Amino acid sequence: MANLRDVRLRMKAIRQTLQVTRAMNLISTAKLRKGRRVLEDTEPYFTRIQKSMYDILSGTKQVESQFFRRPDRDMVYHTAVVAVTSDKGLAGGYNANICRRVNELCAKVKNPLLILTGAIGYRYFIHSPYLILENFSFRSRMPTVEDAKEITDYIVSQYLWGVFDEVHIIYTHMHSTIKLLPAERQILPLNKQKMQEELAAREGQERVELHFEFLPSKTALFDALVPLYIKGIVYGSLVESYVSEQSARMTAMDEASKSAEEMLGTLQINYNRARQANITQEMTEIIGGSAALSD
């Protein structure tokens, strides 16, 4: 009887877990559909702003702007790494892949400084040797342009003040619902060659260099355009990471539900066997007792 009671308790716990995983799967599926619609609306803007910035850069030979500066390598050189993680777990390897990519990048660059989005990343890197400058949290909701502006304003202001000399952003690129890979991009200082390589890899052909006339000046134009360009990059990264997170959580909860159902099926068989064994034993004892009384 004690064995049956233990099995019933385990089955009850698994059923409760199964209810949670199924509910989270449904929630993630709904958020994924909404996020994909936003991503489809965002991607053209995300790509167009990169093309436009490169087209403008291609028509210039040299720009006197702080966003193109080349710091003196003899000075202390700091690199900021913006890591986009989630505020909640239970998303498979989504956050672990980002943290691993951040560690790999930090091992390559000089004096890394971290700018984090998401509570999971903060809880992980708070125990790392790297200095955390700032942590942003969106409470697991869909990122907005205002959120991207808040992050961008912080990055640009700290960059112009000389707190760091280079900025990279690491986010999750969604190739498909099952192929989610961390992606890394240098956003400051601007590098025309890297931008050309990224666009060529995405479009399959190189962009044609264009020529423009700048009014009032190149410097004034880029000082106004670059923060908008960075905001577009950050917003696109946040939205794509959010959609990837929901896809990863949906897949993880689906796998968890399947595992729970398999465990429940196995326990049900064991429970039926134990119950049948107890019934057989009781019947045997009753028949044996009856026979003894008859004698």
ABEGO torsion letter per residue (X at the ends): XAAAAAAAAAAAAAAAAAAAAAAAAAAAAAAAAAAAAAAAAAAAAAAAAAAAAAAAAAABABBBBAAABBBBAABBBBBBBBBBBBABBGAEAAAAAAAAAAAAAAAABBGBBBBBBEAAAAAAAAABABBBABBBBAGGBBBBAAAAAAAAAAAAAAAAAGABABBBBBBBBBABAABBBBBBBBAOBBBAAAAAAAAAAAAGBBBBBBBBBBOABAAAAAAAAAAAAAAAAAAAAAAAAAAAAAAAAAAAAAAAAAAAAAAAAAAAAAAAAAAAAAAAAAAAAAAAAAAAAAX
